[in-house]
Amino acid sequence: MIKYYTRACNFYFGQTSIEKIKKKQSIPLHGNKLISFDTVEILTRKTKKKINIKKIKELKGKIKKKLLFDINQIKKKKRFKYLNFSNIPVLMGILNLTPDSFSDGGKYNNKNGLIYGKKLISEGCQILDIGGESTRPGSKTVEPNKEWKRIFSTLSQVKKMKKIISLDTRKSSVMRKGIKNNVKLINDVSGLQYDPNTINVLKKTNIPFVINHTQGNPTIMQKNPKYKNVVLDIYDFFDEKIQYIRSKGIKHNNIILDPGIGFGKNLKHNITLMRNISIFHSLGFPIMLGASRKRFIRDLSGVNDSKERLGGTISSSLHAMMQGVQILRVHDVNEVNQSIKIFNSLKF
């Protein structure tokens, strides 16, 4: 049986988008009239074809039915606990309280963590993502109590600021403790696969969470990763994971999808995913991109690589924004925020 996939493309923004929607020449993305599209790409494992939305009525049978279903998923307004996606992208600031994270390991794993967390919030991040275990390529697992000890002090102080706190952890025991300390979002880089008890914690607490795609684990994930079709394979992973979550009794829609740039992907995989990331809109959930400072920037920039890879982070963030990605997970909140404001002023 042939499986069809739908990718929204050819986006419009600001007043142009509003006018196109009024004339029924484009469809709003997730109910947001400031961004819309007039073309979809219909894909299978062997074919792909772009079609203007006005031509959909000319299609027949299963393809038309599938396309109309997917478009409905793409256009319906996203209602998410604690978050408002009427003005996208939302920024998630990264606070690594670890000695060995790939970019900023050791910088904030003491009293500096609280200071830096406040800084990220003041610079405009709507979500603060706190983690006590590095999952960079080659990293080793940290014992749960040690992980919790790294984050507890900062978490207990930051929660007083009444901001949306996300907890970056793979372990159900750390999740439980975090939720009791005002964590509002679980960001499990393993895609809920590392700890079998995670699904029970999510069901019992009804907390929003991120489904992140990872191939393998941090120790081996970058050793020759392979896919038949990286975009469609990850789409199917999300599709199957959502069905599994529903089967376990989790009915809410407070779920975010992260294709996991750099987690079991080579350069070609990462670039292909970012070029086609709008395909995940048809799954009906917000998309998050975590491309900040990652190795693909070095691989593409060559001699122009830099320590913080700010240029590459900003360009990949703006590219994702142009495809309607709702959440950007970044280290440099102020600079990315600045780039978005200027870009919007010029674009709109």
PEBEL-V627862 format. One record per residue. N is the residue number from 1. PHI is phi in whole degrees, 0 to 359 (none if undefined). Layout:
N,PHI + N,PHI
This chain:
1,none + 2,282 + 3,257 + 4,256 + 5,233 + 6,235 + 7,241 + 8,289 + 9,207 + 10,60 + 11,272 + 12,238 + 13,223 + 14,58 + 15,297 + 16,300 + 17,297 + 18,301 + 19,294 + 20,298 + 21,295 + 22,302 + 23,274 + 24,60 + 25,261 + 26,211 + 27,243 + 28,294 + 29,275 + 30,55 + 31,77 + 32,264 + 33,290 + 34,280 + 35,215 + 36,214 + 37,220 + 38,236 + 39,221 + 40,233 + 41,253 + 42,263 + 43,237 + 44,232 + 45,292 + 46,239 + 47,225 + 48,205 + 49,209 + 50,267 + 51,215 + 52,290 + 53,299 + 54,291 + 55,270 + 56,299 + 57,298 + 58,277 + 59,285 + 60,223 + 61,63 + 62,296 + 63,297 + 64,296 + 65,298 + 66,295 + 67,296 + 68,295 + 69,297 + 70,296 + 71,297 + 72,298 + 73,295 + 74,287 + 75,270 + 76,291 + 77,293 + 78,274 + 79,248 + 80,226 + 81,301 + 82,79 + 83,240 + 84,240 + 85,260 + 86,289 + 87,233 + 88,253 + 89,274 + 90,275 + 91,260 + 92,254 + 93,276 + 94,264 + 95,236 + 96,269 + 97,261 + 98,231 + 99,272 + 100,219 + 101,296 + 102,296 + 103,251 + 104,230 + 105,304 + 106,89 + 107,279 + 108,231 + 109,272 + 110,207 + 111,297 + 112,293 + 113,300 + 114,295 + 115,299 + 116,291 + 117,300 + 118,297 + 119,297 + 120,299 + 121,294 + 122,295 + 123,276 + 124,117 + 125,282 + 126,275 + 127,232 + 128,248 + 129,262 + 130,257 + 131,223 + 132,241 + 133,221 + 134,286 + 135,239 + 136,295 + 137,306 + 138,89 + 139,287 + 140,250 + 141,295 + 142,257 + 143,300 + 144,308 + 145,296 + 146,292 + 147,300 + 148,295 + 149,299 + 150,294 + 151,255 + 152,301 + 153,299 + 154,294 + 155,299 + 156,295 + 157,274 + 158,295 + 159,299 + 160,291 + 161,278 + 162,57 + 163,255 + 164,283 + 165,259 + 166,254 + 167,248 + 168,269 + 169,207 + 170,256 + 171,249 + 172,297 + 173,293 + 174,289 + 175,301 + 176,303 + 177,295 + 178,296 + 179,298 + 180,290 + 181,247 + 182,77 + 183,293 + 184,249 + 185,211 + 186,258 + 187,242 + 188,262 + 189,296 + 190,278 + 191,71 + 192,68 + 193,257 + 194,287 + 195,241 + 196,296 + 197,276 + 198,302 + 199,300 + 200,290 + 201,295 + 202,296 + 203,291 + 204,294 + 205,268 + 206,60 + 207,278 + 208,297 + 209,206 + 210,256 + 211,260 + 212,256 + 213,270 + 214,224 + 215,258 + 216,82 + 217,238 + 218,307 + 219,293 + 220,239 + 221,297 + 222,261 + 223,269 + 224,57 + 225,294 + 226,225 + 227,218 + 228,285 + 229,209 + 230,301 + 231,291 + 232,286 + 233,298 + 234,286 + 235,302 + 236,297 + 237,301 + 238,297 + 239,301 + 240,292 + 241,294 + 242,295 + 243,298 + 244,297 + 245,299 + 246,297 + 247,295 + 248,270 + 249,94 + 250,269 + 251,255 + 252,288 + 253,253 + 254,275 + 255,232 + 256,243 + 257,253 + 258,234 + 259,291 + 260,73 + 261,301 + 262,86 + 263,256 + 264,76 + 265,220 + 266,269 + 267,302 + 268,299 + 269,301 + 270,299 + 271,294 + 272,299 + 273,297 + 274,292 + 275,291 + 276,241 + 277,297 + 278,292 + 279,297 + 280,285 + 281,300 + 282,287 + 283,278 + 284,90 + 285,233 + 286,298 + 287,252 + 288,240 + 289,241 + 290,244 + 291,249 + 292,302 + 293,62 + 294,281 + 295,299 + 296,301 + 297,296 + 298,297 + 299,298 + 300,277 + 301,273 + 302,60 + 303,293 + 304,267 + 305,295 + 306,217 + 307,300 + 308,264 + 309,50 + 310,294 + 311,300 + 312,293 + 313,296 + 314,294 + 315,296 + 316,290 + 317,293 + 318,293 + 319,297 + 320,294 + 321,300 + 322,290 + 323,253 + 324,80 + 325,299 + 326,276 + 327,229 + 328,245 + 329,264 + 330,223 + 331,278 + 332,263 + 333,299 + 334,299 + 335,291 + 336,292 + 337,299 + 338,300 + 339,297 + 340,293 + 341,297 + 342,293 + 343,300 + 344,296 + 345,297 + 346,282 + 347,285 + 348,273
